[in-house]
Amino acid sequence: MTDVIMEEVWKRREQMLQKHGGMEGLLKHIEKLEAQQARRGKLITKPSRPKRKATTASKRKTSSAK
């Protein structure tokens, strides 16, 4: 009995190894992807959002809850 998921994993691994010319080529490709991801993380930042002021309705809720 074979594990279908493991068969697929091994198949994909072999395809990637062939595409990138072996283990060293695959590792270089992964390092390149990691470097791109790191650059994206540093360049793309979310601007901080200003805090919202409480509305009259929310003030009423908090004061009535006391």
PQR file with spaces between the fields and no chain letter, atoms N, CA, C, O and H, PARSE charges and radii, in Angstrom:
ATOM       1  N    MET     1       0.838   -1.175    0.000 -0.4000 1.5000
ATOM       2  CA   MET     1       0.000    0.000    0.000 -0.0000 2.0000
ATOM       3  C    MET     1       0.892    1.251    0.000  0.5500 1.7000
ATOM       4  O    MET     1       1.758    1.404    0.861 -0.5500 1.4000
ATOM       5  N    THR     2       0.671    2.128   -0.962 -0.4000 1.5000
ATOM       6  CA   THR     2       1.482    3.338   -1.064 -0.0000 2.0000
ATOM       7  C    THR     2       0.700    4.546   -0.558  0.5500 1.7000
ATOM       8  O    THR     2      -0.528    4.598   -0.621 -0.5500 1.4000
ATOM       9  H    THR     2      -0.033    2.003   -1.661  0.4000 1.0000
ATOM      10  N    ASP     3       1.453    5.503   -0.062 -0.4000 1.5000
ATOM      11  CA   ASP     3       0.863    6.745    0.425 -0.0000 2.0000
ATOM      12  C    ASP     3       0.792    7.723   -0.751  0.5500 1.7000
ATOM      13  O    ASP     3       1.822    8.112   -1.303 -0.5500 1.4000
ATOM      14  H    ASP     3       2.451    5.461   -0.011  0.4000 1.0000
ATOM      15  N    VAL     4      -0.403    8.109   -1.123 -0.4000 1.5000
ATOM      16  CA   VAL     4      -0.620    8.955   -2.292 -0.0000 2.0000
ATOM      17  C    VAL     4       0.037   10.325   -2.108  0.5500 1.7000
ATOM      18  O    VAL     4       0.609   10.874   -3.050 -0.5500 1.4000
ATOM      19  H    VAL     4      -1.240    7.793   -0.674  0.4000 1.0000
ATOM      20  N    ILE     5      -0.045   10.867   -0.911 -0.4000 1.5000
ATOM      21  CA   ILE     5       0.533   12.187   -0.657 -0.0000 2.0000
ATOM      22  C    ILE     5       2.050   12.139   -0.798  0.5500 1.7000
ATOM      23  O    ILE     5       2.644   13.021   -1.418 -0.5500 1.4000
ATOM      24  H    ILE     5      -0.510   10.422   -0.146  0.4000 1.0000
ATOM      25  N    MET     6       2.677   11.120   -0.227 -0.4000 1.5000
ATOM      26  CA   MET     6       4.131   11.004   -0.325 -0.0000 2.0000
ATOM      27  C    MET     6       4.571   10.771   -1.771  0.5500 1.7000
ATOM      28  O    MET     6       5.611   11.276   -2.193 -0.5500 1.4000
ATOM      29  H    MET     6       2.194   10.403    0.277  0.4000 1.0000
ATOM      30  N    GLU     7       3.800   10.026   -2.511 -0.4000 1.5000
ATOM      31  CA   GLU     7       4.109    9.831   -3.931 -0.0000 2.0000
ATOM      32  C    GLU     7       4.130   11.173   -4.661  0.5500 1.7000
ATOM      33  O    GLU     7       5.018   11.431   -5.473 -0.5500 1.4000
ATOM      34  H    GLU     7       2.955    9.616   -2.168  0.4000 1.0000
ATOM      35  N    GLU     8       3.150   12.021   -4.367 -0.4000 1.5000
ATOM      36  CA   GLU     8       3.065   13.345   -4.999 -0.0000 2.0000
ATOM      37  C    GLU     8       4.240   14.230   -4.572  0.5500 1.7000
ATOM      38  O    GLU     8       4.806   14.955   -5.390 -0.5500 1.4000
ATOM      39  H    GLU     8       2.428   11.811   -3.707  0.4000 1.0000
ATOM      40  N    VAL     9       4.599   14.167   -3.296 -0.4000 1.5000
ATOM      41  CA   VAL     9       5.734   14.958   -2.791 -0.0000 2.0000
ATOM      42  C    VAL     9       7.014   14.551   -3.511  0.5500 1.7000
ATOM      43  O    VAL     9       7.767   15.412   -3.966 -0.5500 1.4000
ATOM      44  H    VAL     9       4.139   13.578   -2.632  0.4000 1.0000
ATOM      45  N    TRP    10       7.266   13.264   -3.618 -0.4000 1.5000
ATOM      46  CA   TRP    10       8.479   12.789   -4.284 -0.0000 2.0000
ATOM      47  C    TRP    10       8.482   13.146   -5.768  0.5500 1.7000
ATOM      48  O    TRP    10       9.526   13.473   -6.332 -0.5500 1.4000
ATOM      49  H    TRP    10       6.654   12.564   -3.248  0.4000 1.0000
ATOM      50  N    LYS    11       7.321   13.081   -6.388 -0.4000 1.5000
ATOM      51  CA   LYS    11       7.203   13.427   -7.806 -0.0000 2.0000
ATOM      52  C    LYS    11       7.561   14.902   -8.011  0.5500 1.7000
ATOM      53  O    LYS    11       8.334   15.246   -8.905 -0.5500 1.4000
ATOM      54  H    LYS    11       6.473   12.815   -5.930  0.4000 1.0000
ATOM      55  N    ARG    12       6.985   15.768   -7.167 -0.4000 1.5000
ATOM      56  CA   ARG    12       7.260   17.210   -7.275 -0.0000 2.0000
ATOM      57  C    ARG    12       8.726   17.510   -6.978  0.5500 1.7000
ATOM      58  O    ARG    12       9.331   18.366   -7.624 -0.5500 1.4000
ATOM      59  H    ARG    12       6.357   15.489   -6.441  0.4000 1.0000
ATOM      60  N    ARG    13       9.293   16.807   -6.005 -0.4000 1.5000
ATOM      61  CA   ARG    13      10.705   17.008   -5.663 -0.0000 2.0000
ATOM      62  C    ARG    13      11.584   16.676   -6.858  0.5500 1.7000
ATOM      63  O    ARG    13      12.499   17.429   -7.191 -0.5500 1.4000
ATOM      64  H    ARG    13       8.802   16.112   -5.481  0.4000 1.0000
ATOM      65  N    GLU    14      11.309   15.570   -7.489 -0.4000 1.5000
ATOM      66  CA   GLU    14      12.097   15.168   -8.661 -0.0000 2.0000
ATOM      67  C    GLU    14      11.956   16.191   -9.794  0.5500 1.7000
ATOM      68  O    GLU    14      12.931   16.504  -10.476 -0.5500 1.4000
ATOM      69  H    GLU    14      10.565   14.959   -7.218  0.4000 1.0000
ATOM      70  N    GLN    15      10.749   16.703   -9.987 -0.4000 1.5000
ATOM      71  CA   GLN    15      10.529   17.709  -11.026 -0.0000 2.0000
ATOM      72  C    GLN    15      11.340   18.972  -10.745  0.5500 1.7000
ATOM      73  O    GLN    15      11.942   19.541  -11.656 -0.5500 1.4000
ATOM      74  H    GLN    15       9.957   16.449   -9.432  0.4000 1.0000
ATOM      75  N    MET    16      11.356   19.410   -9.490 -0.4000 1.5000
ATOM      76  CA   MET    16      12.105   20.616   -9.138 -0.0000 2.0000
ATOM      77  C    MET    16      13.609   20.396   -9.278  0.5500 1.7000
ATOM      78  O    MET    16      14.332   21.286   -9.726 -0.5500 1.4000
ATOM      79  H    MET    16      10.868   18.948   -8.750  0.4000 1.0000
ATOM      80  N    LEU    17      14.075   19.211   -8.894 -0.4000 1.5000
ATOM      81  CA   LEU    17      15.497   18.912   -9.041 -0.0000 2.0000
ATOM      82  C    LEU    17      15.912   18.933  -10.510  0.5500 1.7000
ATOM      83  O    LEU    17      16.971   19.458  -10.852 -0.5500 1.4000
ATOM      84  H    LEU    17      13.487   18.488   -8.529  0.4000 1.0000
ATOM      85  N    GLN    18      15.084   18.365  -11.368 -0.4000 1.5000
ATOM      86  CA   GLN    18      15.396   18.374  -12.796 -0.0000 2.0000
ATOM      87  C    GLN    18      15.357   19.789  -13.357  0.5500 1.7000
ATOM      88  O    GLN    18      16.223   20.172  -14.142 -0.5500 1.4000
ATOM      89  H    GLN    18      14.223   17.938  -11.089  0.4000 1.0000
ATOM      90  N    LYS    19      14.364   20.557  -12.959 -0.4000 1.5000
ATOM      91  CA   LYS    19      14.208   21.919  -13.474 -0.0000 2.0000
ATOM      92  C    LYS    19      15.389   22.809  -13.107  0.5500 1.7000
ATOM      93  O    LYS    19      15.802   23.650  -13.904 -0.5500 1.4000
ATOM      94  H    LYS    19      13.660   20.246  -12.321  0.4000 1.0000
ATOM      95  N    HIS    20      15.938   22.629  -11.899 -0.4000 1.5000
ATOM      96  CA   HIS    20      16.998   23.512  -11.419 -0.0000 2.0000
ATOM      97  C    HIS    20      18.383   22.887  -11.476  0.5500 1.7000
ATOM      98  O    HIS    20      19.340   23.452  -10.949 -0.5500 1.4000
ATOM      99  H    HIS    20      15.603   21.945  -11.251  0.4000 1.0000
ATOM     100  N    GLY    21      18.495   21.748  -12.100 -0.4000 1.5000
ATOM     101  CA   GLY    21      19.810   21.148  -12.325 -0.0000 2.0000
ATOM     102  C    GLY    21      20.408   20.464  -11.122  0.5500 1.7000
ATOM     103  O    GLY    21      21.627   20.484  -10.946 -0.5500 1.4000
ATOM     104  H    GLY    21      17.717   21.288  -12.529  0.4000 1.0000
ATOM     105  N    GLY    22      19.602   19.873  -10.306 -0.4000 1.5000
ATOM     106  CA   GLY    22      20.117   19.137   -9.152 -0.0000 2.0000
ATOM     107  C    GLY    22      19.897   19.891   -7.852  0.5500 1.7000
ATOM     108  O    GLY    22      19.266   20.948   -7.809 -0.5500 1.4000
ATOM     109  H    GLY    22      18.612   19.857  -10.449  0.4000 1.0000
ATOM     110  N    MET    23      20.446   19.300   -6.787 -0.4000 1.5000
ATOM     111  CA   MET    23      20.219   19.840   -5.450 -0.0000 2.0000
ATOM     112  C    MET    23      20.839   21.227   -5.278  0.5500 1.7000
ATOM     113  O    MET    23      20.214   22.109   -4.691 -0.5500 1.4000
ATOM     114  H    MET    23      20.958   18.442   -6.821  0.4000 1.0000
ATOM     115  N    GLU    24      22.044   21.429   -5.775 -0.4000 1.5000
ATOM     116  CA   GLU    24      22.686   22.742   -5.616 -0.0000 2.0000
ATOM     117  C    GLU    24      21.920   23.831   -6.359  0.5500 1.7000
ATOM     118  O    GLU    24      21.765   24.938   -5.845 -0.5500 1.4000
ATOM     119  H    GLU    24      22.552   20.712   -6.252  0.4000 1.0000
ATOM     120  N    GLY    25      21.451   23.531   -7.537 -0.4000 1.5000
ATOM     121  CA   GLY    25      20.658   24.502   -8.288 -0.0000 2.0000
ATOM     122  C    GLY    25      19.351   24.820   -7.591  0.5500 1.7000
ATOM     123  O    GLY    25      18.909   25.969   -7.575 -0.5500 1.4000
ATOM     124  H    GLY    25      21.577   22.631   -7.954  0.4000 1.0000
ATOM     125  N    LEU    26      18.734   23.803   -7.016 -0.4000 1.5000
ATOM     126  CA   LEU    26      17.489   24.003   -6.283 -0.0000 2.0000
ATOM     127  C    LEU    26      17.728   24.868   -5.053  0.5500 1.7000
ATOM     128  O    LEU    26      16.932   25.759   -4.756 -0.5500 1.4000
ATOM     129  H    LEU    26      19.093   22.870   -7.028  0.4000 1.0000
ATOM     130  N    LEU    27      18.827   24.609   -4.333 -0.4000 1.5000
ATOM     131  CA   LEU    27      19.139   25.405   -3.152 -0.0000 2.0000
ATOM     132  C    LEU    27      19.425   26.863   -3.520  0.5500 1.7000
ATOM     133  O    LEU    27      19.021   27.775   -2.798 -0.5500 1.4000
ATOM     134  H    LEU    27      19.473   23.886   -4.574  0.4000 1.0000
ATOM     135  N    LYS    28      20.113   27.085   -4.628 -0.4000 1.5000
ATOM     136  CA   LYS    28      20.358   28.460   -5.083 -0.0000 2.0000
ATOM     137  C    LYS    28      19.045   29.159   -5.416  0.5500 1.7000
ATOM     138  O    LYS    28      18.859   30.334   -5.100 -0.5500 1.4000
ATOM     139  H    LYS    28      20.442   26.345   -5.215  0.4000 1.0000
ATOM     140  N    HIS    29      18.151   28.435   -6.048 -0.4000 1.5000
ATOM     141  CA   HIS    29      16.840   28.989   -6.388 -0.0000 2.0000
ATOM     142  C    HIS    29      16.072   29.361   -5.118  0.5500 1.7000
ATOM     143  O    HIS    29      15.456   30.425   -5.050 -0.5500 1.4000
ATOM     144  H    HIS    29      18.302   27.480   -6.305  0.4000 1.0000
ATOM     145  N    ILE    30      16.109   28.494   -4.127 -0.4000 1.5000
ATOM     146  CA   ILE    30      15.416   28.774   -2.862 -0.0000 2.0000
ATOM     147  C    ILE    30      16.029   29.989   -2.174  0.5500 1.7000
ATOM     148  O    ILE    30      15.304   30.824   -1.633 -0.5500 1.4000
ATOM     149  H    ILE    30      16.609   27.630   -4.182  0.4000 1.0000
ATOM     150  N    GLU    31      17.355   30.096   -2.187 -0.4000 1.5000
ATOM     151  CA   GLU    31      18.015   31.260   -1.583 -0.0000 2.0000
ATOM     152  C    GLU    31      17.603   32.543   -2.303  0.5500 1.7000
ATOM     153  O    GLU    31      17.402   33.578   -1.668 -0.5500 1.4000
ATOM     154  H    GLU    31      17.944   29.417   -2.626  0.4000 1.0000
ATOM     155  N    LYS    32      17.480   32.472   -3.621 -0.4000 1.5000
ATOM     156  CA   LYS    32      17.051   33.628   -4.403 -0.0000 2.0000
ATOM     157  C    LYS    32      15.629   34.040   -4.011  0.5500 1.7000
ATOM     158  O    LYS    32      15.342   35.227   -3.857 -0.5500 1.4000
ATOM     159  H    LYS    32      17.644   31.631   -4.136  0.4000 1.0000
ATOM     160  N    LEU    33      14.743   33.053   -3.850 -0.4000 1.5000
ATOM     161  CA   LEU    33      13.372   33.347   -3.444 -0.0000 2.0000
ATOM     162  C    LEU    33      13.327   33.956   -2.048  0.5500 1.7000
ATOM     163  O    LEU    33      12.552   34.878   -1.795 -0.5500 1.4000
ATOM     164  H    LEU    33      14.976   32.089   -3.975  0.4000 1.0000
ATOM     165  N    GLU    34      14.158   33.440   -1.140 -0.4000 1.5000
ATOM     166  CA   GLU    34      14.204   33.974    0.219 -0.0000 2.0000
ATOM     167  C    GLU    34      14.698   35.419    0.222  0.5500 1.7000
ATOM     168  O    GLU    34      14.190   36.247    0.978 -0.5500 1.4000
ATOM     169  H    GLU    34      14.787   32.691   -1.346  0.4000 1.0000
ATOM     170  N    ALA    35      15.689   35.726   -0.622 -0.4000 1.5000
ATOM     171  CA   ALA    35      16.205   37.088   -0.705 -0.0000 2.0000
ATOM     172  C    ALA    35      15.132   38.037   -1.235  0.5500 1.7000
ATOM     173  O    ALA    35      14.995   39.157   -0.743 -0.5500 1.4000
ATOM     174  H    ALA    35      16.102   35.053   -1.236  0.4000 1.0000
ATOM     175  N    GLN    36      14.376   37.594   -2.233 -0.4000 1.5000
ATOM     176  CA   GLN    36      13.287   38.417   -2.757 -0.0000 2.0000
ATOM     177  C    GLN    36      12.248   38.670   -1.679  0.5500 1.7000
ATOM     178  O    GLN    36      11.750   39.787   -1.540 -0.5500 1.4000
ATOM     179  H    GLN    36      14.488   36.685   -2.633  0.4000 1.0000
ATOM     180  N    GLN    37      11.925   37.646   -0.926 -0.4000 1.5000
ATOM     181  CA   GLN    37      10.940   37.774    0.145 -0.0000 2.0000
ATOM     182  C    GLN    37      11.434   38.755    1.202  0.5500 1.7000
ATOM     183  O    GLN    37      10.653   39.564    1.704 -0.5500 1.4000
ATOM     184  H    GLN    37      12.330   36.738   -1.039  0.4000 1.0000
ATOM     185  N    ALA    38      12.709   38.696    1.545 -0.4000 1.5000
ATOM     186  CA   ALA    38      13.276   39.599    2.548 -0.0000 2.0000
ATOM     187  C    ALA    38      13.231   41.046    2.051  0.5500 1.7000
ATOM     188  O    ALA    38      12.909   41.958    2.812 -0.5500 1.4000
ATOM     189  H    ALA    38      13.343   38.039    1.138  0.4000 1.0000
ATOM     190  N    ARG    39      13.552   41.250    0.782 -0.4000 1.5000
ATOM     191  CA   ARG    39      13.499   42.620    0.223 -0.0000 2.0000
ATOM     192  C    ARG    39      12.075   43.140    0.251  0.5500 1.7000
ATOM     193  O    ARG    39      11.842   44.299    0.593 -0.5500 1.4000
ATOM     194  H    ARG    39      13.814   40.510    0.163  0.4000 1.0000
ATOM     195  N    ARG    40      11.133   42.305   -0.102 -0.4000 1.5000
ATOM     196  CA   ARG    40       9.731   42.728   -0.088 -0.0000 2.0000
ATOM     197  C    ARG    40       9.300   43.111    1.318  0.5500 1.7000
ATOM     198  O    ARG    40       8.591   44.098    1.516 -0.5500 1.4000
ATOM     199  H    ARG    40      11.322   41.363   -0.380  0.4000 1.0000
ATOM     200  N    GLY    41       9.727   42.334    2.276 -0.4000 1.5000
ATOM     201  CA   GLY    41       9.367   42.604    3.661 -0.0000 2.0000
ATOM     202  C    GLY    41       9.912   43.935    4.142  0.5500 1.7000
ATOM     203  O    GLY    41       9.274   44.609    4.951 -0.5500 1.4000
ATOM     204  H    GLY    41      10.303   41.533    2.116  0.4000 1.0000
ATOM     205  N    LYS    42      11.085   44.324    3.654 -0.4000 1.5000
ATOM     206  CA   LYS    42      11.689   45.581    4.080 -0.0000 2.0000
ATOM     207  C    LYS    42      11.120   46.763    3.319  0.5500 1.7000
ATOM     208  O    LYS    42      11.007   47.857    3.871 -0.5500 1.4000
ATOM     209  H    LYS    42      11.603   43.777    2.997  0.4000 1.0000
ATOM     210  N    LEU    43      10.764   46.560    2.066 -0.4000 1.5000
ATOM     211  CA   LEU    43      10.306   47.672    1.241 -0.0000 2.0000
ATOM     212  C    LEU    43       8.827   47.965    1.407  0.5500 1.7000
ATOM     213  O    LEU    43       8.407   49.121    1.342 -0.5500 1.4000
ATOM     214  H    LEU    43      10.857   45.671    1.618  0.4000 1.0000
ATOM     215  N    ILE    44       8.056   46.949    1.616 -0.4000 1.5000
ATOM     216  CA   ILE    44       6.620   47.134    1.702 -0.0000 2.0000
ATOM     217  C    ILE    44       6.225   47.128    3.171  0.5500 1.7000
ATOM     218  O    ILE    44       6.279   46.097    3.843 -0.5500 1.4000
ATOM     219  H    ILE    44       8.397   46.010    1.668  0.4000 1.0000
ATOM     220  N    THR    45       5.831   48.289    3.650 -0.4000 1.5000
ATOM     221  CA   THR    45       5.387   48.367    5.029 -0.0000 2.0000
ATOM     222  C    THR    45       4.006   48.975    5.061  0.5500 1.7000
ATOM     223  O    THR    45       3.651   49.790    4.210 -0.5500 1.4000
ATOM     224  H    THR    45       5.788   49.126    3.104  0.4000 1.0000
ATOM     225  N    LYS    46       3.248   48.584    6.025 -0.4000 1.5000
ATOM     226  CA   LYS    46       1.916   49.141    6.174 -0.0000 2.0000
ATOM     227  C    LYS    46       2.038   50.461    6.926  0.5500 1.7000
ATOM     228  O    LYS    46       2.717   50.529    7.951 -0.5500 1.4000
ATOM     229  H    LYS    46       3.536   47.922    6.717  0.4000 1.0000
ATOM     230  N    PRO    47       1.394   51.499    6.432 -0.5600 1.5000
ATOM     231  CA   PRO    47       1.432   52.754    7.188  0.2800 2.0000
ATOM     232  C    PRO    47       0.623   52.599    8.462  0.5500 1.7000
ATOM     233  O    PRO    47      -0.381   51.887    8.493 -0.5500 1.4000
ATOM     234  N    SER    48       1.066   53.269    9.506 -0.4000 1.5000
ATOM     235  CA   SER    48       0.308   53.162   10.750 -0.0000 2.0000
ATOM     236  C    SER    48      -0.977   53.960   10.609  0.5500 1.7000
ATOM     237  O    SER    48      -0.997   55.044   10.026 -0.5500 1.4000
ATOM     238  H    SER    48       1.882   53.847    9.481  0.4000 1.0000
ATOM     239  N    ARG    49      -2.022   53.415   11.142 -0.4000 1.5000
ATOM     240  CA   ARG    49      -3.330   54.049   11.035 -0.0000 2.0000
ATOM     241  C    ARG    49      -3.552   54.937   12.254  0.5500 1.7000
ATOM     242  O    ARG    49      -3.217   54.554   13.375 -0.5500 1.4000
ATOM     243  H    ARG    49      -2.006   52.534   11.616  0.4000 1.0000
ATOM     244  N    PRO    50      -4.105   56.098   12.038 -0.5600 1.5000
ATOM     245  CA   PRO    50      -4.398   56.947   13.199  0.2800 2.0000
ATOM     246  C    PRO    50      -5.505   56.321   14.043  0.5500 1.7000
ATOM     247  O    PRO    50      -6.397   55.650   13.524 -0.5500 1.4000
ATOM     248  N    LYS    51      -5.433   56.550   15.336 -0.4000 1.5000
ATOM     249  CA   LYS    51      -6.467   56.002   16.212 -0.0000 2.0000
ATOM     250  C    LYS    51      -7.765   56.745   15.973  0.5500 1.7000
ATOM     251  O    LYS    51      -7.778   57.964   15.799 -0.5500 1.4000
ATOM     252  H    LYS    51      -4.708   57.095   15.759  0.4000 1.0000
ATOM     253  N    ARG    52      -8.843   56.003   15.968 -0.4000 1.5000
ATOM     254  CA   ARG    52     -10.151   56.603   15.760 -0.0000 2.0000
ATOM     255  C    ARG    52     -10.651   57.194   17.056  0.5500 1.7000
ATOM     256  O    ARG    52     -10.445   56.645   18.138 -0.5500 1.4000
ATOM     257  H    ARG    52      -8.832   55.013   16.110  0.4000 1.0000
ATOM     258  N    LYS    53     -11.310   58.323   16.920 -0.4000 1.5000
ATOM     259  CA   LYS    53     -11.911   58.933   18.086 -0.0000 2.0000
ATOM     260  C    LYS    53     -13.198   58.201   18.402  0.5500 1.7000
ATOM     261  O    LYS    53     -13.890   57.718   17.506 -0.5500 1.4000
ATOM     262  H    LYS    53     -11.477   58.769   16.040  0.4000 1.0000
ATOM     263  N    ALA    54     -13.508   58.123   19.665 -0.4000 1.5000
ATOM     264  CA   ALA    54     -14.734   57.455   20.070 -0.0000 2.0000
ATOM     265  C    ALA    54     -15.924   58.303   19.638  0.5500 1.7000
ATOM     266  O    ALA    54     -15.911   59.527   19.766 -0.5500 1.4000
ATOM     267  H    ALA    54     -12.946   58.515   20.393  0.4000 1.0000
ATOM     268  N    THR    55     -16.925   57.649   19.138 -0.4000 1.5000
ATOM     269  CA   THR    55     -18.134   58.362   18.732 -0.0000 2.0000
ATOM     270  C    THR    55     -19.020   58.580   19.939  0.5500 1.7000
ATOM     271  O    THR    55     -18.798   57.989   20.995 -0.5500 1.4000
ATOM     272  H    THR    55     -16.936   56.654   19.034  0.4000 1.0000
ATOM     273  N    THR    56     -20.003   59.410   19.789 -0.4000 1.5000
ATOM     274  CA   THR    56     -20.929   59.695   20.882 -0.0000 2.0000
ATOM     275  C    THR    56     -21.627   58.426   21.335  0.5500 1.7000
ATOM     276  O    THR    56     -21.813   58.217   22.534 -0.5500 1.4000
ATOM     277  H    THR    56     -20.183   59.890   18.931  0.4000 1.0000
ATOM     278  N    ALA    57     -22.017   57.574   20.393 -0.4000 1.5000
ATOM     279  CA   ALA    57     -22.717   56.334   20.730 -0.0000 2.0000
ATOM     280  C    ALA    57     -21.818   55.423   21.561  0.5500 1.7000
ATOM     281  O    ALA    57     -22.277   54.831   22.538 -0.5500 1.4000
ATOM     282  H    ALA    57     -21.866   57.744   19.419  0.4000 1.0000
ATOM     283  N    SER    58     -20.561   55.306   21.193 -0.4000 1.5000
ATOM     284  CA   SER    58     -19.680   54.421   21.952 -0.0000 2.0000
ATOM     285  C    SER    58     -19.358   55.014   23.314  0.5500 1.7000
ATOM     286  O    SER    58     -19.138   54.267   24.267 -0.5500 1.4000
ATOM     287  H    SER    58     -20.188   55.787   20.400  0.4000 1.0000
ATOM     288  N    LYS    59     -19.324   56.352   23.433 -0.4000 1.5000
ATOM     289  CA   LYS    59     -19.109   56.978   24.734 -0.0000 2.0000
ATOM     290  C    LYS    59     -20.281   56.672   25.653  0.5500 1.7000
ATOM     291  O    LYS    59     -20.096   56.392   26.837 -0.5500 1.4000
ATOM     292  H    LYS    59     -19.502   56.959   22.659  0.4000 1.0000
ATOM     293  N    ARG    60     -21.489   56.726   25.101 -0.4000 1.5000
ATOM     294  CA   ARG    60     -22.675   56.431   25.903 -0.0000 2.0000
ATOM     295  C    ARG    60     -22.636   54.997   26.421  0.5500 1.7000
ATOM     296  O    ARG    60     -22.971   54.732   27.576 -0.5500 1.4000
ATOM     297  H    ARG    60     -21.640   56.954   24.139  0.4000 1.0000
ATOM     298  N    LYS    61     -22.226   54.087   25.559 -0.4000 1.5000
ATOM     299  CA   LYS    61     -22.177   52.679   25.957 -0.0000 2.0000
ATOM     300  C    LYS    61     -21.196   52.484   27.105  0.5500 1.7000
ATOM     301  O    LYS    61     -21.496   51.779   28.069 -0.5500 1.4000
ATOM     302  H    LYS    61     -21.954   54.303   24.621  0.4000 1.0000
ATOM     303  N    THR    62     -20.024   53.106   27.006 -0.4000 1.5000
ATOM     304  CA   THR    62     -19.020   52.910   28.053 -0.0000 2.0000
ATOM     305  C    THR    62     -19.430   53.595   29.340  0.5500 1.7000
ATOM     306  O    THR    62     -19.180   53.059   30.420 -0.5500 1.4000
ATOM     307  H    THR    62     -19.780   53.679   26.223  0.4000 1.0000
ATOM     308  N    SER    63     -20.055   54.768   29.264 -0.4000 1.5000
ATOM     309  CA   SER    63     -20.444   55.452   30.490 -0.0000 2.0000
ATOM     310  C    SER    63     -21.632   54.766   31.163  0.5500 1.7000
ATOM     311  O    SER    63     -21.725   54.768   32.391 -0.5500 1.4000
ATOM     312  H    SER    63     -20.258   55.204   28.387  0.4000 1.0000
ATOM     313  N    SER    64     -22.534   54.185   30.390 -0.4000 1.5000
ATOM     314  CA   SER    64     -23.682   53.493   30.979 -0.0000 2.0000
ATOM     315  C    SER    64     -23.303   52.144   31.534  0.5500 1.7000
ATOM     316  O    SER    64     -24.028   51.592   32.361 -0.5500 1.4000
ATOM     317  H    SER    64     -22.459   54.184   29.393  0.4000 1.0000
ATOM     318  N    ALA    65     -22.170   51.595   31.094 -0.4000 1.5000
ATOM     319  CA   ALA    65     -21.737   50.282   31.555 -0.0000 2.0000
ATOM     320  C    ALA    65     -21.147   50.358   32.954  0.5500 1.7000
ATOM     321  O    ALA    65     -20.974   49.328   33.606 -0.5500 1.4000
ATOM     322  H    ALA    65     -21.581   52.044   30.422  0.4000 1.0000
ATOM     323  N    LYS    66     -20.831   51.580   33.434 -0.4000 1.5000
ATOM     324  CA   LYS    66     -20.214   51.730   34.768 -0.0000 2.0000
ATOM     325  C    LYS    66     -21.148   51.461   35.872  0.5500 1.7000
ATOM     326  O    LYS    66     -20.766   51.549   37.039 -0.5500 1.4000
ATOM     327  H    LYS    66     -20.972   52.417   32.905  0.4000 1.0000
